[in-house]
Amino acid sequence: QVQLVESGGVVVQAGGSLRLSCSASGSIDSIIDMVWYRQAPGKQRELVATISNGGSTTYAESVKGRFAVSRVNAANTVYLQMNSLKPEDTAVYYCNTKSARGLGYYDSWGQGTQVTVSS
C-alpha cells in the first residue's frame, strides 16, 4: 500500500500563488502516475493534473497555463504549483497515486488539504 500526506493548503488572495506538496511512503516502487484532484463544496471531485513516471503531464482545461505539476522521484514527492489563483480554485485538493498490481492498478488517496482563494 501507498500512504500519502499532502501539505501547503492555506488561504490566499486572488492572483496569488501557492505550492502544494504530497509525500508518498510505503510501496512507492509500484507507483505509476501521481495525480492531483480537487473537490469544491457541493461539486464532484475533478482531476486537476497528472504526472507519469516518465514525467508526462496532463491538466484540466480550467488550470492550463496557471498550474504546473512536478515530481521528484528520489524524494517520493509530487508538487502542484498554482499561480494566478482564482476564487473558483477554492477546494480541498487531494493527492492520488495509481500503483501497479498484477495486470491492473490500485488507487491511494491522501487526506486532502484545503485551499481557499479570497476575492
Summary of the structure (lengths in Angstrom):
residues: 119
radius of gyration: 13.8
end to end distance: 39.6
largest distance: 47.1
contacts: 351
relative contact order: 0.32
helix: 10%
strand: 60%
